[in-house]
């Protein structure tokens, strides 16, 4: 089972890239973030021409998440439904082939100390509580998405430059770790413990050309799935060419259950 996460940074702007990437790579599940369109504007070709199923939780101009699957998606949940008045579309969950798939787009946080930073930390707390309430770490589950945090210094090219930002500081990493401690494993690190592998590069100041990047897009899995990790990858080539997203697809291949 091939599961990939990709912050596409607008399905409208990356329409052809999405269709071509799906056609070339044929993932079983693709979790998308930053759709930036309402549900009715998600590309119909994904379903009609490529024969994928789509569950989307879109939003005009900002945010938006979706699960794209070769097989039907059941028990779809949009948003955390936790009593918080939050208009931002940042979480969708569904079940695919017996695996609970949770796709998230974690808030960036803007600047340290800002309202957006407070929202980010609170959102991480809500995510932890949502997992506790609605999911079971003893069951097969993947949590995929743009987490807008680097897990540790191996995931940052220029640590000194970024260490005090919302993407790398200790408080942000602790918020992410609290979610991981619920019962998740970073699948990428099961197969690759080396630094220098990134999934996001800033459009500005030749970030990609200089490899001034970060790994902030992850596929986490509960132990029943993590025990079956066969291969991990970051599709760096998809960051090349004309009008790419600033993120590259990152994924994992799980071997069949014994």
Secondary structure, 3 states (H helix, E strand, C coil): CEEEEEECCCCCCCHHHHHHHHHHHCCCEEEEECCCCCHHHCCCHHHHCCCCEEEEECCCCCCCEEEEECCCCEEEEECCCCCCCCCCCCEEEEEECCEEEEEEECCCCCCCCCHHHHHHHHHHHHHHHHHHHHCCCCCCEEEEEECCCCCCHHHECCHHHHCCCCCCCHHHHHHHHHHHCCCCEEHHHHHCCCCCCCCEECCHHHCCCCCCEECCEEEEECHHHHCCEEEEEECHHHHCCCCCCCECCEEEEECCCC
